Amino acid sequence: MNTKRKLCGILIIAVIINAGILAQTKNDAIDAFNKAVSIMKAEPVSAIESFEACIKISDQVGDSAKDIRDKAVKVLPDLYYQKAYKIYSLDKKIQESLEVSKKGVKVAEKYNNSSSKEKFQKLIVQSYVGMGASYLKSNENEKALSEFDSALTISPNNTKIMLNKASTYQKMGNTAKFAETIDLCIEKSKADGDTAQAKKASNQALGYFRNAGAKANVANKLTDAIALLNSSFKYGTDKDVYYHLADVYNKQKNFSEAELNAQKGIEKDSASAPEAKARFYYQLAVAQSGKGETEDACSSFKKALYGQFLEPSKAQMTNLKCK
């Protein structure tokens, strides 16, 4: 009997003590929340720990502190974002901002805050792109590709990142990967209705193949030059491409193709001044001469008597005994 009474007494005391602890703990949660709000008004980033402490205490209390917890949970992800953004934009510490953003994503996921998660992901993408651009500038191309790829894992349809990646391959001289990446960028841009981005990418591709073809021509890699120059037509037409093709074909003594491309260049450049068209007439004349069309060649060389083509044209006309 005495034993039962003692046991009951102990249980009663325990309940009273626990009730006191719970009540005190909830008060602590309230105090922590008020403290966090006060800190947040002065310096938002510094309030993160206080809100996390408030949430921890509220979780210990349970349902009675749910309202306090909900308020803290609503604020916390945005504080992480403010911290990450400050480090990124003001402190210019991209790597550190990236780490805070990654932690912010976990916080947003934990508390089912989809809007905050989206903001973090955008900042993470910015961070990866920023680091990629920095690596690209310092010629650390492989590192740049790694950062751009990391950004694309989060934003796989981002054509701006694709263009950055294509530019990296361009800098590396990796023609196959450049073409693959720029084509994907153009395809996606068109699918999105972003004609400006599609045109920008197409112009970059055209320029790449034109310039690469011209360099191959100078290096006397004529077969490579033709392949590169012809690849540019996939992205548009350019009068310079016709000139380079005419020059390459003349070197190969493929005078019919040289003549055809020189004529196309003249048509493309029809509105230009005579001196601007001199280069095309020179290539046309060389092709006509190679085909034995002396009279036509003499007429074309006369139209090429400008600038750097003046003396070569005179010499050719002398050889052909042009009137």
C-alpha positions in Angstrom: 0.0 0.0 0.0 2.8 2.4 1.0 4.7 1.4 -2.1 1.7 2.3 -4.4 1.3 5.6 -2.7 5.0 6.4 -3.1 4.8 5.4 -6.8 1.8 7.6 -7.4 3.5 10.5 -5.6 6.6 10.1 -7.9 4.4 10.1 -11.0 2.5 13.2 -9.9 5.8 15.0 -9.2 7.2 13.8 -12.6 4.1 15.1 -14.4 4.3 18.5 -12.6 8.0 18.8 -13.4 7.6 17.8 -17.1 4.7 20.3 -17.5 6.9 23.0 -16.1 9.7 22.0 -18.5 7.4 22.1 -21.5 5.9 25.4 -20.5 9.4 26.9 -20.0 10.6 25.4 -23.3 7.7 27.0 -25.2 8.6 30.3 -23.5 12.2 29.8 -24.7 10.9 29.2 -28.2 8.9 32.5 -28.0 12.0 34.3 -26.6 14.2 32.8 -29.4 11.8 33.9 -32.0 11.5 37.4 -30.7 15.3 37.6 -30.3 15.7 36.4 -33.9 13.2 39.0 -35.2 15.1 41.7 -33.3 18.4 40.6 -34.8 16.9 40.3 -38.3 15.8 44.0 -38.2 19.4 45.1 -37.7 21.3 42.4 -39.7 19.2 39.7 -41.4 22.1 37.3 -42.0 23.0 37.2 -38.4 19.6 36.0 -37.4 19.9 32.6 -39.1 21.3 30.8 -36.0 18.6 32.3 -33.8 15.8 31.2 -36.1 17.3 27.7 -36.3 17.5 27.6 -32.5 13.8 28.6 -32.3 12.8 25.9 -34.7 14.8 23.3 -32.7 13.1 24.3 -29.5 9.7 24.3 -31.2 10.3 20.8 -32.5 11.1 19.7 -29.0 7.9 21.2 -27.6 5.7 19.7 -30.4 2.2 20.9 -31.5 1.8 23.6 -28.9 4.7 25.5 -30.5 3.8 24.8 -34.1 2.7 28.3 -34.7 6.1 29.6 -33.6 7.9 27.0 -35.7 5.8 27.9 -38.8 6.8 31.5 -38.5 10.5 30.7 -38.1 10.4 28.2 -41.0 8.8 30.8 -43.3 11.6 33.3 -42.7 14.7 31.0 -42.6 15.2 30.1 -46.3 15.0 33.7 -47.3 17.7 34.6 -44.8 20.0 32.0 -46.3 19.3 33.4 -49.7 20.2 36.9 -48.5 23.4 35.6 -47.1 24.3 33.7 -50.3 23.4 36.7 -52.5 25.4 39.2 -50.4 28.5 36.9 -50.6 28.0 36.6 -54.4 27.2 40.2 -55.4 29.0 42.3 -52.8 31.8 40.2 -51.4 32.5 38.6 -54.8 33.3 35.2 -53.2 31.5 33.0 -55.7 32.7 29.7 -54.2 31.6 30.6 -50.7 28.3 31.8 -52.1 27.9 28.5 -53.9 28.3 26.5 -50.6 25.7 28.7 -48.8 23.3 28.3 -51.7 23.6 24.5 -51.7 22.9 24.5 -47.9 20.0 26.9 -48.7 18.5 24.4 -51.1 18.6 21.7 -48.4 16.8 24.1 -46.0 14.2 25.0 -48.6 13.6 21.3 -49.4 13.4 20.4 -45.7 10.7 23.0 -45.2 8.9 22.5 -48.5 9.7 26.0 -49.7 9.7 25.6 -53.5 10.0 29.3 -54.3 13.1 29.7 -52.2 14.6 26.5 -53.7 14.1 28.0 -57.2 15.9 31.2 -56.2 18.8 29.3 -54.8 19.1 27.2 -57.9 19.2 30.3 -60.1 22.0 31.7 -57.9 23.9 28.4 -58.0 23.7 28.5 -61.8 25.0 32.1 -61.8 27.8 31.0 -59.6 28.8 28.1 -61.8 28.6 30.3 -64.9 30.6 33.1 -63.2 33.4 30.6 -62.2 33.3 29.1 -65.7 33.7 32.5 -67.3 36.6 33.3 -65.0 38.3 30.0 -65.9 37.7 30.7 -69.6 39.3 34.1 -69.3 42.5 32.6 -67.7 42.6 29.8 -70.4 41.7 27.1 -67.9 39.4 25.6 -70.5 38.7 22.2 -68.9 37.8 23.8 -65.6 35.5 26.2 -67.5 33.7 23.3 -69.2 33.3 21.6 -65.8 31.6 24.6 -64.3 29.3 25.1 -67.4 28.3 21.4 -67.2 27.5 21.8 -63.5 25.3 24.7 -64.4 23.6 22.7 -67.1 22.7 19.9 -64.7 20.5 22.4 -62.9 19.3 24.3 -65.9 19.7 21.8 -68.8 17.8 24.0 -71.4 19.7 27.2 -70.7 20.9 28.3 -74.1 23.2 31.0 -72.7 25.1 28.4 -70.9 25.2 26.3 -74.0 26.7 29.2 -75.9 29.3 29.7 -73.2 30.2 26.0 -73.5 30.4 26.3 -77.3 32.7 29.3 -76.9 35.0 27.2 -74.7 35.2 24.5 -77.3 35.9 27.2 -79.9 38.8 28.5 -77.9 40.1 25.0 -77.6 39.8 24.5 -81.3 37.6 21.4 -80.8 35.5 21.7 -84.0 33.4 18.6 -83.4 32.4 19.5 -79.9 31.9 23.1 -80.9 29.5 22.1 -83.7 27.6 19.7 -81.5 27.1 22.2 -78.7 26.3 25.2 -80.9 23.8 23.1 -82.9 22.0 22.1 -79.7 21.9 25.8 -78.6 20.4 26.8 -82.0 17.9 24.0 -81.9 16.8 24.8 -78.4 16.6 28.5 -79.1 14.4 28.0 -82.1 12.1 25.6 -80.1 11.8 28.3 -77.4 11.0 30.9 -80.0 14.1 32.9 -79.1 15.1 34.0 -82.6 17.6 36.5 -81.3 19.6 33.8 -79.4 19.3 31.4 -82.4 20.7 34.2 -84.7 23.5 35.0 -82.3 24.6 31.3 -82.1 24.3 30.9 -85.9 26.5 34.0 -86.5 29.1 32.7 -84.0 29.1 29.3 -85.8 29.4 30.8 -89.2 32.3 33.0 -88.0 34.0 30.1 -86.5 33.9 27.9 -89.6 34.8 30.9 -91.9 37.8 31.8 -89.8 38.9 28.2 -89.3 38.7 27.6 -93.1 40.6 30.8 -93.8 43.4 29.7 -91.5 43.5 26.2 -93.0 43.8 27.9 -96.4 46.8 30.0 -95.3 48.4 26.8 -93.9 47.8 25.2 -97.3 45.6 22.6 -95.8 43.2 22.9 -98.8 41.0 19.9 -98.2 40.4 20.9 -94.6 39.8 24.5 -95.7 37.0 23.4 -98.1 35.3 21.2 -95.5 35.4 24.0 -92.9 34.2 26.7 -95.3 31.4 24.6 -96.6 30.3 23.8 -93.0 29.6 27.5 -92.5 26.8 27.5 -95.0 24.7 25.5 -92.5 24.5 28.7 -90.5 24.1 31.3 -93.2 25.9 32.9 -96.2 28.9 35.2 -96.0 30.7 36.8 -98.9 34.1 36.2 -97.2 33.4 32.5 -97.4 32.9 32.7 -101.2 36.2 34.5 -101.5 38.2 32.0 -99.5 36.6 29.1 -101.4 37.4 30.7 -104.7 41.0 31.1 -103.6 41.3 27.5 -102.4 39.8 26.1 -105.5 42.1 28.1 -107.7 45.0 26.7 -105.7 43.7 23.3 -106.4 43.3 24.2 -110.1 39.6 23.4 -109.8 38.8 26.5 -111.9 35.1 25.8 -112.4 34.4 25.8 -108.7 36.6 28.8 -108.2 34.7 30.7 -110.9 31.4 29.7 -109.4 32.3 30.9 -105.9 33.9 34.1 -107.2 30.6 34.9 -109.1 28.6 34.2 -105.9 30.8 36.6 -104.0 30.3 39.3 -106.6 26.6 38.9 -106.4 26.6 38.9 -102.6 28.7 42.1 -102.7 26.9 43.8 -105.6 26.1 47.0 -103.7 29.7 47.6 -102.6 32.2 49.9 -104.3 34.4 48.6 -107.1 37.5 48.4 -104.9 35.6 46.2 -102.4 34.8 43.7 -105.2 38.3 43.7 -106.6 39.3 40.5 -104.6 36.4 38.6 -106.2 37.2 39.8 -109.7 40.8 38.8 -109.1 39.9 35.2 -108.2 37.4 35.1 -111.0 40.1 36.2 -113.5 42.5 33.6 -112.2 39.8 30.9 -112.7 39.0 32.2 -116.2 42.6 32.3 -117.1 43.0 28.7 -115.9 40.1 27.6 -118.1 41.7 29.3 -121.1 39.1 32.0 -121.3 41.7 34.8 -121.9 39.3 37.6 -123.0 37.1 37.1 -120.0 40.1 36.9 -117.7 41.5 40.2 -119.1 38.1 41.9 -118.5 38.0 40.6 -114.9 41.6 41.6 -114.1 40.7 45.1 -115.2 38.0 45.2 -112.6 40.5 44.0 -110.0 43.0 46.9 -110.4 42.6 48.1 -106.8 44.6 48.0 -103.6 46.5 44.8 -102.9 45.3 43.3 -106.2 46.5 46.2 -108.4 50.1 44.9 -109.1 49.2 41.2 -109.3 46.4 42.0 -111.8 48.8 44.1 -113.9 51.3 41.3 -113.9 48.7 38.8 -115.0 47.4 41.1 -117.7 51.0 41.4 -119.0 51.3 37.7 -119.1 48.0 37.3 -120.9 48.9 40.1 -123.3 45.6 41.9 -122.4 44.8 44.9 -124.6 
